[in-house]
Amino acid sequence: MKIHCTRPGCPRPENLFADLDDKTTLKTVQQKYCTTCGMPLILDGRYLPSRLLGQGGFGAAFLACDRRSPTLRKCVVKLFQPSSDLSPSQLETAQKLFEKEAVVLDELGNQHPQIPNLLAYFPLESSGWQSSQTQQFFYIVQDYIDGQDLEAELAMEGQFSEEKVREVLEEILKVLQFVHDQDVIHRDIKPSNIMRDRQGRLYLLDFGAVKQVTQQANNLGKSTGIFSMGYAPPEQMRGHDVFPSTDLYALAVTCIVLLTGKDPKELYDSHNGRWNWKDKTQVSDSLADILDKMLQSTPSDRFGSAEQVLKLLNAPSPSPTPLPTPIANPISPVFIHPQTQIQSSPSSVSFSTINLLKGAAFTGFEIALLRIAVNGLLGGSLPLLALIIGGTFGGLIFAQYRRWIETKEQVILPLISLAVVIFIPLFGQGIPLSGVIIFPILGALGCVAMTTLFRLIYLILYRFL
């Protein structure tokens, strides 16, 4: 039997042990050591690596078998293998990210059929090669997916058809919807991290760069390999907060790479800050619009969730469908590339939290001004006052929903209304100028407070119900 040494830098990692061809010996032998560097070869007492599958970032992956399994089940052993030029703090952070992959796989892999299961996570101490100093290694063991990743599939078969890309997009969106619902962001989606098994099922791999949504952003940058150049959006490359839309951006880049067969650097025009890909493939306008929106450089200009993309992707009409405005995530400042914006249809707009609060402030301000005006002109007739204000309130909400009132109107209309109402009290009961200004502001703040409370209650109920 051949066993592959996992020590980084071992000059002759392949070891042959004829005695292990006997199943009884294989099951009972305590340990085997690399004949070159002395590294223990039977990991955690059961896993025997047979060949190197690949390496990159801060890990190396090996195909292995589990000698405790009756069928010597195949598995993947991943070794924590950081770059040698990392600082102590970067090394510590990289190790935490590796450990986090084990945690995430343990939480997610057993719950979703398209995420590999975690089988084991363990450390290993060994005396150093050509050194007396003890070295510590960390390993993750997970299910082996017998198939081919999409990068290899693209190299072998050439550009993907639209139908094939739609399949990839839909399947990975479903996985991401589950992942994001667990407050996890993958952060390294690319063709080589999507595997197709021999039955055609797609899997999302390599959670080594995952980040919990609730944690603070860090500035690890390229040194710890937590993203892949060309696939990561601006906010991730600059070390700012990441969001579900960060994964959607990388998935869109993956799709246009599969459609065109081109490397991301050949598709991105860095001078103008835009993706030029549609002239290199044939694709329907509906899919092109979806991908273009996912590729927006500003997180809040993309879709807010995988669910939004899935709904539009599965829309019954094959004609171009208006794209909804995403529910925005709170974002920190990011570098914004100038990029063509996709206009949304008024009838299919979902409000972001910021727009919702701005609309609440506008509505409260206008209603307060209307209350002053009606009171000044009509002398405070209660039924008439309620009718006019109630009708106006409903009209303002509907106009904002239909996008007849946008950001500019939310500034211009209150200023015009305020200027008009200032003069109305001269002909009515008379209200001090300070009251005409302060009362609408208080109305705006009150509406913002009530809307915030409503939003908070809604999110709490949505999360638990």
Sequence and secondary structure as in RCSB ss.txt:
>XXXX:A:sequence
MKIHCTRPGCPRPENLFADLDDKTTLKTVQQKYCTTCGMPLILDGRYLPSRLLGQGGFGAAFLACDRRSPTLRKC
VVKLFQPSSDLSPSQLETAQKLFEKEAVVLDELGNQHPQIPNLLAYFPLESSGWQSSQTQQFFYIVQDYIDGQDL
EAELAMEGQFSEEKVREVLEEILKVLQFVHDQDVIHRDIKPSNIMRDRQGRLYLLDFGAVKQVTQQANNLGKSTG
IFSMGYAPPEQMRGHDVFPSTDLYALAVTCIVLLTGKDPKELYDSHNGRWNWKDKTQVSDSLADILDKMLQSTPS
DRFGSAEQVLKLLNAPSPSPTPLPTPIANPISPVFIHPQTQIQSSPSSVSFSTINLLKGAAFTGFEIALLRIAVN
GLLGGSLPLLALIIGGTFGGLIFAQYRRWIETKEQVILPLISLAVVIFIPLFGQGIPLSGVIIFPILGALGCVAM
TTLFRLIYLILYRFL
>XXXX:A:secstr
 EEE  STT S  EEE GGGGSHHHHHH    B TTT  B SBTTTEEEEEEEEEETTEEEEEEEETTSTT  EE
EEEEE   TT  HHHHHHHHHHHHHHHHHHHHHTTT TTS  EEEEEEEEEE TTSSSEEEEEEEEEE   EEEH
HHHHHHH S  HHHHHHHHHHHHHHHHHHHHTTEE     GGGEEEETTS EEE   TT EETTS     GGGGT
 S TTTS HHHHTT    HHHHHHHHHHHHHHHHH   HHHHEETTTTEE  GGGS   HHHHHHHHHHT SSGG
GS S HHHHHHHHT S  S                          GGG    HHHHHHHHHHHHHHHHHHHHHHH
HHH   HHHHHHHHHHHHHHHHHHHHTTSS HHHHHHHHHHHHHHHHHGGGTSS   HHHHHHHHHHHHHHHHHH
HHHHHHHHHHHHHH 
